[in-house]
């Protein structure tokens, strides 16, 4: 049976998986965007943030957000990205 490695019931080290994927695609930074309706991924944020920091990757954490970004998310992301350019 197929199972998703990112599903809410997956038994996977999400911090390691996220960091590995960020390295694979040569990301400079990561945005963790979690919508209000899905609280399960928030439990993994502290470990993900620590793993990304250890890998030298910037991280913007956006929790309890609207799915449609109508809560000012675009402006926050833009400001954060501009701060990385300094």
HTML snippet that shows the backbone in 3Dmol.js (N, CA, C, O; Angstrom):
<script src="https://3Dmol.org/build/3Dmol-min.js"></script>
<div id="view" style="width:600px;height:400px;position:relative"></div>
<script>
const pdb = `
ATOM      1  N   UNK A   1       0.840  -1.176   0.000  1.00  0.00           N
ATOM      2  CA  UNK A   1       0.000   0.000   0.000  1.00  0.00           C
ATOM      3  C   UNK A   1       0.889   1.244   0.000  1.00  0.00           C
ATOM      4  O   UNK A   1       1.941   1.264   0.638  1.00  0.00           O
ATOM      5  N   UNK A   2       0.467   2.255  -0.703  1.00  0.00           N
ATOM      6  CA  UNK A   2       1.217   3.503  -0.792  1.00  0.00           C
ATOM      7  C   UNK A   2       0.827   4.397   0.359  1.00  0.00           C
ATOM      8  O   UNK A   2      -0.347   4.487   0.719  1.00  0.00           O
ATOM      9  N   UNK A   3       1.805   5.053   0.932  1.00  0.00           N
ATOM     10  CA  UNK A   3       1.509   6.045   1.968  1.00  0.00           C
ATOM     11  C   UNK A   3       2.349   7.277   1.710  1.00  0.00           C
ATOM     12  O   UNK A   3       3.488   7.192   1.251  1.00  0.00           O
ATOM     13  N   UNK A   4       1.778   8.404   2.008  1.00  0.00           N
ATOM     14  CA  UNK A   4       2.460   9.667   1.786  1.00  0.00           C
ATOM     15  C   UNK A   4       3.443   9.936   2.917  1.00  0.00           C
ATOM     16  O   UNK A   4       3.090   9.785   4.087  1.00  0.00           O
ATOM     17  N   UNK A   5       4.681  10.336   2.587  1.00  0.00           N
ATOM     18  CA  UNK A   5       5.641  10.654   3.650  1.00  0.00           C
ATOM     19  C   UNK A   5       5.324  11.975   4.350  1.00  0.00           C
ATOM     20  O   UNK A   5       5.944  12.298   5.363  1.00  0.00           O
ATOM     21  N   UNK A   6       4.378  12.734   3.830  1.00  0.00           N
ATOM     22  CA  UNK A   6       4.036  14.007   4.456  1.00  0.00           C
ATOM     23  C   UNK A   6       2.640  14.013   5.054  1.00  0.00           C
ATOM     24  O   UNK A   6       2.204  15.036   5.582  1.00  0.00           O
ATOM     25  N   UNK A   7       1.941  12.909   4.984  1.00  0.00           N
ATOM     26  CA  UNK A   7       0.602  12.839   5.552  1.00  0.00           C
ATOM     27  C   UNK A   7       0.632  12.972   7.067  1.00  0.00           C
ATOM     28  O   UNK A   7       1.656  12.719   7.702  1.00  0.00           O
ATOM     29  N   UNK A   8      -0.490  13.366   7.637  1.00  0.00           N
ATOM     30  CA  UNK A   8      -0.539  13.598   9.081  1.00  0.00           C
ATOM     31  C   UNK A   8      -0.314  12.336   9.893  1.00  0.00           C
ATOM     32  O   UNK A   8       0.020  12.425  11.074  1.00  0.00           O
ATOM     33  N   UNK A   9      -0.486  11.160   9.296  1.00  0.00           N
ATOM     34  CA  UNK A   9      -0.287   9.898  10.017  1.00  0.00           C
ATOM     35  C   UNK A   9       1.031   9.207   9.669  1.00  0.00           C
ATOM     36  O   UNK A   9       1.274   8.086  10.118  1.00  0.00           O
ATOM     37  N   UNK A  10       1.860   9.841   8.898  1.00  0.00           N
ATOM     38  CA  UNK A  10       3.138   9.244   8.501  1.00  0.00           C
ATOM     39  C   UNK A  10       4.095   9.205   9.686  1.00  0.00           C
ATOM     40  O   UNK A  10       4.178  10.152  10.468  1.00  0.00           O
ATOM     41  N   UNK A  11       4.805   8.112   9.804  1.00  0.00           N
ATOM     42  CA  UNK A  11       5.831   7.982  10.839  1.00  0.00           C
ATOM     43  C   UNK A  11       7.175   8.274  10.192  1.00  0.00           C
ATOM     44  O   UNK A  11       7.878   7.371   9.736  1.00  0.00           O
ATOM     45  N   UNK A  12       7.515   9.551  10.162  1.00  0.00           N
ATOM     46  CA  UNK A  12       8.724  10.008   9.510  1.00  0.00           C
ATOM     47  C   UNK A  12       9.309  11.145  10.333  1.00  0.00           C
ATOM     48  O   UNK A  12       8.573  11.898  10.970  1.00  0.00           O
ATOM     49  N   UNK A  13      10.610  11.267  10.322  1.00  0.00           N
ATOM     50  CA  UNK A  13      11.270  12.392  10.991  1.00  0.00           C
ATOM     51  C   UNK A  13      11.109  13.595  10.076  1.00  0.00           C
ATOM     52  O   UNK A  13      11.873  13.775   9.128  1.00  0.00           O
ATOM     53  N   UNK A  14      10.123  14.405  10.362  1.00  0.00           N
ATOM     54  CA  UNK A  14       9.781  15.520   9.483  1.00  0.00           C
ATOM     55  C   UNK A  14      10.886  16.572   9.403  1.00  0.00           C
ATOM     56  O   UNK A  14      11.080  17.196   8.360  1.00  0.00           O
ATOM     57  N   UNK A  15      11.596  16.763  10.487  1.00  0.00           N
ATOM     58  CA  UNK A  15      12.680  17.748  10.487  1.00  0.00           C
ATOM     59  C   UNK A  15      13.789  17.307   9.550  1.00  0.00           C
ATOM     60  O   UNK A  15      14.291  18.104   8.757  1.00  0.00           O
ATOM     61  N   UNK A  16      14.171  16.050   9.635  1.00  0.00           N
ATOM     62  CA  UNK A  16      15.215  15.516   8.763  1.00  0.00           C
ATOM     63  C   UNK A  16      14.762  15.521   7.311  1.00  0.00           C
ATOM     64  O   UNK A  16      15.530  15.880   6.419  1.00  0.00           O
ATOM     65  N   UNK A  17      13.517  15.122   7.075  1.00  0.00           N
ATOM     66  CA  UNK A  17      12.992  15.082   5.712  1.00  0.00           C
ATOM     67  C   UNK A  17      12.942  16.479   5.098  1.00  0.00           C
ATOM     68  O   UNK A  17      13.304  16.661   3.936  1.00  0.00           O
ATOM     69  N   UNK A  18      12.497  17.458   5.872  1.00  0.00           N
ATOM     70  CA  UNK A  18      12.423  18.833   5.370  1.00  0.00           C
ATOM     71  C   UNK A  18      13.807  19.381   5.057  1.00  0.00           C
ATOM     72  O   UNK A  18      14.016  19.991   4.008  1.00  0.00           O
ATOM     73  N   UNK A  19      14.740  19.166   5.954  1.00  0.00           N
ATOM     74  CA  UNK A  19      16.092  19.662   5.739  1.00  0.00           C
ATOM     75  C   UNK A  19      16.743  18.982   4.535  1.00  0.00           C
ATOM     76  O   UNK A  19      17.430  19.631   3.747  1.00  0.00           O
ATOM     77  N   UNK A  20      16.527  17.693   4.399  1.00  0.00           N
ATOM     78  CA  UNK A  20      17.085  16.968   3.246  1.00  0.00           C
ATOM     79  C   UNK A  20      16.511  17.503   1.939  1.00  0.00           C
ATOM     80  O   UNK A  20      17.241  17.677   0.963  1.00  0.00           O
ATOM     81  N   UNK A  21      15.216  17.761   1.920  1.00  0.00           N
ATOM     82  CA  UNK A  21      14.597  18.289   0.699  1.00  0.00           C
ATOM     83  C   UNK A  21      15.091  19.701   0.404  1.00  0.00           C
ATOM     84  O   UNK A  21      15.345  20.040  -0.752  1.00  0.00           O
ATOM     85  N   UNK A  22      15.228  20.522   1.434  1.00  0.00           N
ATOM     86  CA  UNK A  22      15.743  21.882   1.236  1.00  0.00           C
ATOM     87  C   UNK A  22      17.157  21.844   0.664  1.00  0.00           C
ATOM     88  O   UNK A  22      17.502  22.636  -0.214  1.00  0.00           O
ATOM     89  N   UNK A  23      17.959  20.930   1.161  1.00  0.00           N
ATOM     90  CA  UNK A  23      19.327  20.797   0.630  1.00  0.00           C
ATOM     91  C   UNK A  23      19.302  20.278  -0.801  1.00  0.00           C
ATOM     92  O   UNK A  23      20.059  20.746  -1.651  1.00  0.00           O
ATOM     93  N   UNK A  24      18.418  19.299  -1.069  1.00  0.00           N
ATOM     94  CA  UNK A  24      18.340  18.701  -2.402  1.00  0.00           C
ATOM     95  C   UNK A  24      18.029  19.749  -3.464  1.00  0.00           C
ATOM     96  O   UNK A  24      18.591  19.726  -4.559  1.00  0.00           O
ATOM     97  N   UNK A  25      17.125  20.670  -3.125  1.00  0.00           N
ATOM     98  CA  UNK A  25      16.748  21.689  -4.111  1.00  0.00           C
ATOM     99  C   UNK A  25      17.582  22.961  -3.979  1.00  0.00           C
ATOM    100  O   UNK A  25      17.333  23.956  -4.660  1.00  0.00           O
ATOM    101  N   UNK A  26      18.570  22.910  -3.097  1.00  0.00           N
ATOM    102  CA  UNK A  26      19.486  24.033  -2.875  1.00  0.00           C
ATOM    103  C   UNK A  26      18.761  25.314  -2.452  1.00  0.00           C
ATOM    104  O   UNK A  26      19.048  26.405  -2.943  1.00  0.00           O
ATOM    105  N   UNK A  27      17.822  25.148  -1.534  1.00  0.00           N
ATOM    106  CA  UNK A  27      17.071  26.290  -1.013  1.00  0.00           C
ATOM    107  C   UNK A  27      17.978  27.175  -0.169  1.00  0.00           C
ATOM    108  O   UNK A  27      18.887  26.691   0.505  1.00  0.00           O
ATOM    109  N   UNK A  28      17.725  28.448  -0.216  1.00  0.00           N
ATOM    110  CA  UNK A  28      18.425  29.401   0.647  1.00  0.00           C
ATOM    111  C   UNK A  28      17.682  29.601   1.962  1.00  0.00           C
ATOM    112  O   UNK A  28      18.275  29.965   2.978  1.00  0.00           O
ATOM    113  N   UNK A  29      16.371  29.356   1.926  1.00  0.00           N
ATOM    114  CA  UNK A  29      15.525  29.567   3.092  1.00  0.00           C
ATOM    115  C   UNK A  29      14.237  28.767   2.903  1.00  0.00           C
ATOM    116  O   UNK A  29      13.940  28.283   1.810  1.00  0.00           O
ATOM    117  N   UNK A  30      13.482  28.642   3.994  1.00  0.00           N
ATOM    118  CA  UNK A  30      12.254  27.845   3.977  1.00  0.00           C
ATOM    119  C   UNK A  30      11.139  28.623   4.667  1.00  0.00           C
ATOM    120  O   UNK A  30      11.362  29.286   5.680  1.00  0.00           O
ATOM    121  N   UNK A  31       9.946  28.533   4.107  1.00  0.00           N
ATOM    122  CA  UNK A  31       8.759  29.093   4.746  1.00  0.00           C
ATOM    123  C   UNK A  31       7.896  27.932   5.211  1.00  0.00           C
ATOM    124  O   UNK A  31       7.493  27.088   4.411  1.00  0.00           O
ATOM    125  N   UNK A  32       7.616  27.892   6.501  1.00  0.00           N
ATOM    126  CA  UNK A  32       6.697  26.901   7.055  1.00  0.00           C
ATOM    127  C   UNK A  32       5.342  27.598   7.211  1.00  0.00           C
ATOM    128  O   UNK A  32       5.141  28.382   8.139  1.00  0.00           O
ATOM    129  N   UNK A  33       4.435  27.309   6.312  1.00  0.00           N
ATOM    130  CA  UNK A  33       3.124  27.965   6.277  1.00  0.00           C
ATOM    131  C   UNK A  33       2.089  26.935   6.697  1.00  0.00           C
ATOM    132  O   UNK A  33       1.838  25.964   5.982  1.00  0.00           O
ATOM    133  N   UNK A  34       1.493  27.151   7.856  1.00  0.00           N
ATOM    134  CA  UNK A  34       0.514  26.219   8.396  1.00  0.00           C
ATOM    135  C   UNK A  34      -0.834  26.910   8.519  1.00  0.00           C
ATOM    136  O   UNK A  34      -0.954  27.952   9.163  1.00  0.00           O
ATOM    137  N   UNK A  35      -1.844  26.323   7.897  1.00  0.00           N
ATOM    138  CA  UNK A  35      -3.157  26.961   7.913  1.00  0.00           C
ATOM    139  C   UNK A  35      -3.878  26.698   9.234  1.00  0.00           C
ATOM    140  O   UNK A  35      -3.593  25.730   9.939  1.00  0.00           O
ATOM    141  N   UNK A  36      -4.803  27.573   9.543  1.00  0.00           N
ATOM    142  CA  UNK A  36      -5.566  27.513  10.794  1.00  0.00           C
ATOM    143  C   UNK A  36      -6.250  26.161  10.992  1.00  0.00           C
ATOM    144  O   UNK A  36      -6.285  25.634  12.104  1.00  0.00           O
ATOM    145  N   UNK A  37      -6.788  25.609   9.916  1.00  0.00           N
ATOM    146  CA  UNK A  37      -7.600  24.400  10.012  1.00  0.00           C
ATOM    147  C   UNK A  37      -6.803  23.119  10.249  1.00  0.00           C
ATOM    148  O   UNK A  37      -7.392  22.090  10.579  1.00  0.00           O
ATOM    149  N   UNK A  38      -5.503  23.154  10.092  1.00  0.00           N
ATOM    150  CA  UNK A  38      -4.699  21.936  10.230  1.00  0.00           C
ATOM    151  C   UNK A  38      -3.637  22.140  11.300  1.00  0.00           C
ATOM    152  O   UNK A  38      -2.536  22.612  11.015  1.00  0.00           O
ATOM    153  N   UNK A  39      -3.974  21.783  12.529  1.00  0.00           N
ATOM    154  CA  UNK A  39      -3.066  22.024  13.635  1.00  0.00           C
ATOM    155  C   UNK A  39      -2.004  20.942  13.810  1.00  0.00           C
ATOM    156  O   UNK A  39      -1.009  21.183  14.495  1.00  0.00           O
ATOM    157  N   UNK A  40      -2.172  19.783  13.231  1.00  0.00           N
ATOM    158  CA  UNK A  40      -1.225  18.683  13.435  1.00  0.00           C
ATOM    159  C   UNK A  40       0.218  19.026  13.059  1.00  0.00           C
ATOM    160  O   UNK A  40       1.122  18.706  13.831  1.00  0.00           O
ATOM    161  N   UNK A  41       0.482  19.663  11.907  1.00  0.00           N
ATOM    162  CA  UNK A  41       1.877  19.947  11.551  1.00  0.00           C
ATOM    163  C   UNK A  41       2.594  20.884  12.521  1.00  0.00           C
ATOM    164  O   UNK A  41       3.824  20.893  12.575  1.00  0.00           O
ATOM    165  N   UNK A  42       1.852  21.659  13.274  1.00  0.00           N
ATOM    166  CA  UNK A  42       2.485  22.609  14.198  1.00  0.00           C
ATOM    167  C   UNK A  42       3.322  21.909  15.259  1.00  0.00           C
ATOM    168  O   UNK A  42       4.270  22.494  15.782  1.00  0.00           O
ATOM    169  N   UNK A  43       2.989  20.680  15.578  1.00  0.00           N
ATOM    170  CA  UNK A  43       3.767  19.931  16.572  1.00  0.00           C
ATOM    171  C   UNK A  43       5.198  19.702  16.109  1.00  0.00           C
ATOM    172  O   UNK A  43       6.087  19.502  16.936  1.00  0.00           O
ATOM    173  N   UNK A  44       5.432  19.727  14.821  1.00  0.00           N
ATOM    174  CA  UNK A  44       6.754  19.440  14.261  1.00  0.00           C
ATOM    175  C   UNK A  44       7.608  20.695  14.061  1.00  0.00           C
ATOM    176  O   UNK A  44       8.800  20.587  13.773  1.00  0.00           O
ATOM    177  N   UNK A  45       7.021  21.868  14.208  1.00  0.00           N
ATOM    178  CA  UNK A  45       7.721  23.111  13.925  1.00  0.00           C
ATOM    179  C   UNK A  45       8.992  23.299  14.758  1.00  0.00           C
ATOM    180  O   UNK A  45      10.017  23.663  14.182  1.00  0.00           O
ATOM    181  N   UNK A  46       8.991  23.075  16.066  1.00  0.00           N
ATOM    182  CA  UNK A  46      10.233  23.299  16.823  1.00  0.00           C
ATOM    183  C   UNK A  46      11.413  22.463  16.311  1.00  0.00           C
ATOM    184  O   UNK A  46      12.525  22.975  16.178  1.00  0.00           O
ATOM    185  N   UNK A  47      11.173  21.195  16.028  1.00  0.00           N
ATOM    186  CA  UNK A  47      12.248  20.337  15.516  1.00  0.00           C
ATOM    187  C   UNK A  47      12.659  20.751  14.109  1.00  0.00           C
ATOM    188  O   UNK A  47      13.845  20.731  13.782  1.00  0.00           O
ATOM    189  N   UNK A  48      11.699  21.123  13.277  1.00  0.00           N
ATOM    190  CA  UNK A  48      12.014  21.567  11.921  1.00  0.00           C
ATOM    191  C   UNK A  48      12.828  22.849  11.954  1.00  0.00           C
ATOM    192  O   UNK A  48      13.813  22.986  11.229  1.00  0.00           O
ATOM    193  N   UNK A  49      12.419  23.774  12.786  1.00  0.00           N
ATOM    194  CA  UNK A  49      13.139  25.052  12.900  1.00  0.00           C
ATOM    195  C   UNK A  49      14.572  24.809  13.367  1.00  0.00           C
ATOM    196  O   UNK A  49      15.505  25.405  12.829  1.00  0.00           O
ATOM    197  N   UNK A  50      14.755  23.949  14.352  1.00  0.00           N
ATOM    198  CA  UNK A  50      16.099  23.648  14.862  1.00  0.00           C
ATOM    199  C   UNK A  50      16.953  22.973  13.795  1.00  0.00           C
ATOM    200  O   UNK A  50      18.129  23.306  13.647  1.00  0.00           O
ATOM    201  N   UNK A  51      16.383  22.035  13.053  1.00  0.00           N
ATOM    202  CA  UNK A  51      17.136  21.337  12.010  1.00  0.00           C
ATOM    203  C   UNK A  51      17.534  22.296  10.893  1.00  0.00           C
ATOM    204  O   UNK A  51      18.655  22.227  10.390  1.00  0.00           O
ATOM    205  N   UNK A  52      16.638  23.178  10.505  1.00  0.00           N
ATOM    206  CA  UNK A  52      16.951  24.149   9.461  1.00  0.00           C
ATOM    207  C   UNK A  52      18.039  25.111   9.932  1.00  0.00           C
ATOM    208  O   UNK A  52      18.950  25.439   9.171  1.00  0.00           O
ATOM    209  N   UNK A  53      17.949  25.558  11.169  1.00  0.00           N
ATOM    210  CA  UNK A  53      18.976  26.455  11.708  1.00  0.00           C
ATOM    211  C   UNK A  53      20.330  25.760  11.739  1.00  0.00           C
ATOM    212  O   UNK A  53      21.347  26.364  11.399  1.00  0.00           O
ATOM    213  N   UNK A  54      20.348  24.504  12.143  1.00  0.00           N
ATOM    214  CA  UNK A  54      21.603  23.749  12.187  1.00  0.00           C
ATOM    215  C   UNK A  54      22.200  23.581  10.793  1.00  0.00           C
ATOM    216  O   UNK A  54      23.416  23.476  10.637  1.00  0.00           O
ATOM    217  N   UNK A  55      21.324  23.556   9.776  1.00  0.00           N
ATOM    218  CA  UNK A  55      21.777  23.432   8.387  1.00  0.00           C
ATOM    219  C   UNK A  55      22.126  24.790   7.785  1.00  0.00           C
ATOM    220  O   UNK A  55      22.536  24.871   6.627  1.00  0.00           O
ATOM    221  N   UNK A  56      21.966  25.850   8.563  1.00  0.00           N
ATOM    222  CA  UNK A  56      22.276  27.190   8.068  1.00  0.00           C
ATOM    223  C   UNK A  56      21.220  27.765   7.151  1.00  0.00           C
ATOM    224  O   UNK A  56      21.515  28.645   6.341  1.00  0.00           O
ATOM    225  N   UNK A  57      19.993  27.282   7.264  1.00  0.00           N
ATOM    226  CA  UNK A  57      18.907  27.756   6.405  1.00  0.00           C
ATOM    227  C   UNK A  57      17.975  28.673   7.187  1.00  0.00           C
ATOM    228  O   UNK A  57      17.552  28.340   8.294  1.00  0.00           O
ATOM    229  N   UNK A  58      17.658  29.826   6.608  1.00  0.00           N
ATOM    230  CA  UNK A  58      16.699  30.717   7.217  1.00  0.00           C
ATOM    231  C   UNK A  58      15.322  30.088   7.200  1.00  0.00           C
ATOM    232  O   UNK A  58      15.019  29.264   6.336  1.00  0.00           O
ATOM    233  N   UNK A  59      14.489  30.473   8.149  1.00  0.00           N
ATOM    234  CA  UNK A  59      13.153  29.889   8.244  1.00  0.00           C
ATOM    235  C   UNK A  59      12.161  30.938   8.717  1.00  0.00           C
ATOM    236  O   UNK A  59      12.384  31.602   9.730  1.00  0.00           O
ATOM    237  N   UNK A  60      11.073  31.085   7.990  1.00  0.00           N
ATOM    238  CA  UNK A  60       9.961  31.928   8.397  1.00  0.00           C
ATOM    239  C   UNK A  60       8.826  30.994   8.777  1.00  0.00           C
ATOM    240  O   UNK A  60       8.379  30.191   7.958  1.00  0.00           O
ATOM    241  N   UNK A  61       8.358  31.093  10.015  1.00  0.00           N
ATOM    242  CA  UNK A  61       7.263  30.247  10.483  1.00  0.00           C
ATOM    243  C   UNK A  61       5.986  31.076  10.497  1.00  0.00           C
ATOM    244  O   UNK A  61       5.910  32.127  11.133  1.00  0.00           O
ATOM    245  N   UNK A  62       5.004  30.583   9.789  1.00  0.00           N
ATOM    246  CA  UNK A  62       3.714  31.253   9.705  1.00  0.00           C
ATOM    247  C   UNK A  62       2.646  30.234  10.117  1.00  0.00           C
ATOM    248  O   UNK A  62       2.266  29.375   9.322  1.00  0.00           O
ATOM    249  N   UNK A  63       2.167  30.331  11.354  1.00  0.00           N
ATOM    250  CA  UNK A  63       1.186  29.378  11.855  1.00  0.00           C
ATOM    251  C   UNK A  63      -0.191  30.026  11.981  1.00  0.00           C
ATOM    252  O   UNK A  63      -0.331  31.245  12.075  1.00  0.00           O
ATOM    253  N   UNK A  64      -1.200  29.153  11.980  1.00  0.00           N
ATOM    254  CA  UNK A  64      -2.592  29.577  12.125  1.00  0.00           C
ATOM    255  C   UNK A  64      -2.987  30.601  11.065  1.00  0.00           C
ATOM    256  O   UNK A  64      -3.656  31.592  11.358  1.00  0.00           O
ATOM    257  N   UNK A  65      -2.566  30.347   9.842  1.00  0.00           N
ATOM    258  CA  UNK A  65      -2.794  31.290   8.744  1.00  0.00           C
ATOM    259  C   UNK A  65      -4.020  30.899   7.935  1.00  0.00           C
ATOM    260  O   UNK A  65      -4.485  29.761   7.992  1.00  0.00           O
ATOM    261  N   UNK A  66      -4.530  31.857   7.187  1.00  0.00           N
ATOM    262  CA  UNK A  66      -5.646  31.591   6.274  1.00  0.00           C
ATOM    263  C   UNK A  66      -5.117  30.861   5.047  1.00  0.00           C
ATOM    264  O   UNK A  66      -4.018  31.143   4.569  1.00  0.00           O
ATOM    265  N   UNK A  67      -5.893  29.942   4.555  1.00  0.00           N
ATOM    266  CA  UNK A  67      -5.489  29.158   3.394  1.00  0.00           C
ATOM    267  C   UNK A  67      -5.345  30.017   2.148  1.00  0.00           C
ATOM    268  O   UNK A  67      -4.577  29.674   1.249  1.00  0.00           O
ATOM    269  N   UNK A  68      -6.073  31.132   2.077  1.00  0.00           N
ATOM    270  CA  UNK A  68      -6.066  31.965   0.875  1.00  0.00           C
ATOM    271  C   UNK A  68      -5.106  33.155   0.971  1.00  0.00           C
ATOM    272  O   UNK A  68      -5.072  34.004   0.080  1.00  0.00           O
ATOM    273  N   UNK A  69      -4.336  33.210   2.045  1.00  0.00           N
ATOM    274  CA  UNK A  69      -3.339  34.273   2.256  1.00  0.00           C
ATOM    275  C   UNK A  69      -3.955  35.656   2.395  1.00  0.00           C
ATOM    276  O   UNK A  69      -3.265  36.659   2.210  1.00  0.00           O
ATOM    277  N   UNK A  70      -5.232  35.726   2.717  1.00  0.00           N
ATOM    278  CA  UNK A  70      -5.909  37.011   2.858  1.00  0.00           C
ATOM    279  C   UNK A  70      -5.646  37.663   4.215  1.00  0.00           C
ATOM    280  O   UNK A  70      -6.354  38.589   4.611  1.00  0.00           O
ATOM    281  N   UNK A  71      -4.646  37.187   4.910  1.00  0.00           N
ATOM    282  CA  UNK A  71      -4.327  37.702   6.240  1.00  0.00           C
ATOM    283  C   UNK A  71      -3.013  38.470   6.263  1.00  0.00           C
ATOM    284  O   UNK A  71      -2.394  38.627   7.315  1.00  0.00           O
ATOM    285  N   UNK A  72      -2.595  38.946   5.097  1.00  0.00           N
ATOM    286  CA  UNK A  72      -1.364  39.714   5.026  1.00  0.00           C
ATOM    287  C   UNK A  72      -0.109  38.870   4.853  1.00  0.00           C
ATOM    288  O   UNK A  72       1.004  39.380   4.986  1.00  0.00           O
ATOM    289  N   UNK A  73      -0.273  37.608   4.565  1.00  0.00           N
ATOM    290  CA  UNK A  73       0.868  36.700   4.441  1.00  0.00           C
ATOM    291  C   UNK A  73       1.851  37.151   3.370  1.00  0.00           C
ATOM    292  O   UNK A  73       3.062  37.088   3.577  1.00  0.00           O
ATOM    293  N   UNK A  74       1.347  37.602   2.236  1.00  0.00           N
ATOM    294  CA  UNK A  74       2.235  38.008   1.139  1.00  0.00           C
ATOM    295  C   UNK A  74       3.146  39.154   1.567  1.00  0.00           C
ATOM    296  O   UNK A  74       4.332  39.165   1.237  1.00  0.00           O
ATOM    297  N   UNK A  75       2.593  40.115   2.299  1.00  0.00           N
ATOM    298  CA  UNK A  75       3.409  41.240   2.767  1.00  0.00           C
ATOM    299  C   UNK A  75       4.470  40.764   3.764  1.00  0.00           C
ATOM    300  O   UNK A  75       5.615  41.215   3.716  1.00  0.00           O
ATOM    301  N   UNK A  76       4.094  39.859   4.661  1.00  0.00           N
ATOM    302  CA  UNK A  76       5.055  39.328   5.633  1.00  0.00           C
ATOM    303  C   UNK A  76       6.179  38.567   4.948  1.00  0.00           C
ATOM    304  O   UNK A  76       7.349  38.713   5.299  1.00  0.00           O
ATOM    305  N   UNK A  77       5.810  37.755   3.968  1.00  0.00           N
ATOM    306  CA  UNK A  77       6.816  36.990   3.235  1.00  0.00           C
ATOM    307  C   UNK A  77       7.745  37.939   2.491  1.00  0.00           C
ATOM    308  O   UNK A  77       8.963  37.762   2.513  1.00  0.00           O
ATOM    309  N   UNK A  78       7.183  38.934   1.839  1.00  0.00           N
ATOM    310  CA  UNK A  78       7.997  39.909   1.116  1.00  0.00           C
ATOM    311  C   UNK A  78       8.978  40.617   2.025  1.00  0.00           C
ATOM    312  O   UNK A  78      10.153  40.759   1.685  1.00  0.00           O
ATOM    313  N   UNK A  79       8.505  41.064   3.188  1.00  0.00           N
ATOM    314  CA  UNK A  79       9.393  41.745   4.136  1.00  0.00           C
ATOM    315  C   UNK A  79      10.489  40.813   4.621  1.00  0.00           C
ATOM    316  O   UNK A  79      11.642  41.221   4.757  1.00  0.00           O
ATOM    317  N   UNK A  80      10.137  39.573   4.880  1.00  0.00           N
ATOM    318  CA  UNK A  80      11.135  38.605   5.337  1.00  0.00           C
ATOM    319  C   UNK A  80      12.181  38.336   4.256  1.00  0.00           C
ATOM    320  O   UNK A  80      13.378  38.291   4.539  1.00  0.00           O
ATOM    321  N   UNK A  81      11.730  38.162   3.038  1.00  0.00           N
ATOM    322  CA  UNK A  81      12.674  37.924   1.940  1.00  0.00           C
ATOM    323  C   UNK A  81      13.609  39.113   1.747  1.00  0.00           C
ATOM    324  O   UNK A  81      14.802  38.933   1.506  1.00  0.00           O
ATOM    325  N   UNK A  82      13.071  40.319   1.851  1.00  0.00           N
ATOM    326  CA  UNK A  82      13.917  41.503   1.736  1.00  0.00           C
ATOM    327  C   UNK A  82      14.948  41.540   2.866  1.00  0.00           C
ATOM    328  O   UNK A  82      16.077  41.983   2.654  1.00  0.00           O
ATOM    329  N   UNK A  83      14.579  41.087   4.045  1.00  0.00           N
ATOM    330  CA  UNK A  83      15.525  41.092   5.163  1.00  0.00           C
ATOM    331  C   UNK A  83      16.672  40.097   4.931  1.00  0.00           C
ATOM    332  O   UNK A  83      17.769  40.278   5.458  1.00  0.00           O
ATOM    333  N   UNK A  84      16.416  39.063   4.153  1.00  0.00           N
ATOM    334  CA  UNK A  84      17.468  38.089   3.845  1.00  0.00           C
ATOM    335  C   UNK A  84      18.504  38.649   2.882  1.00  0.00           C
ATOM    336  O   UNK A  84      19.649  38.198   2.863  1.00  0.00           O
ATOM    337  N   UNK A  85      18.103  39.625   2.090  1.00  0.00           N
ATOM    338  CA  UNK A  85      18.996  40.200   1.088  1.00  0.00           C
ATOM    339  C   UNK A  85      20.068  41.093   1.703  1.00  0.00           C
ATOM    340  O   UNK A  85      21.062  41.402   1.046  1.00  0.00           O
ATOM    341  N   UNK A  86      19.886  41.503   2.928  1.00  0.00           N
ATOM    342  CA  UNK A  86      20.839  42.414   3.574  1.00  0.00           C
ATOM    343  C   UNK A  86      22.110  41.732   3.949  1.00  0.00           C
ATOM    344  O   UNK A  86      23.010  42.365   4.501  1.00  0.00           O
TER     345      UNK A  86
END
`;
const viewer = $3Dmol.createViewer("view");
viewer.addModel(pdb, "pdb");
viewer.setStyle({}, {cartoon: {color: "spectrum"}});
viewer.zoomTo();
viewer.render();
</script>
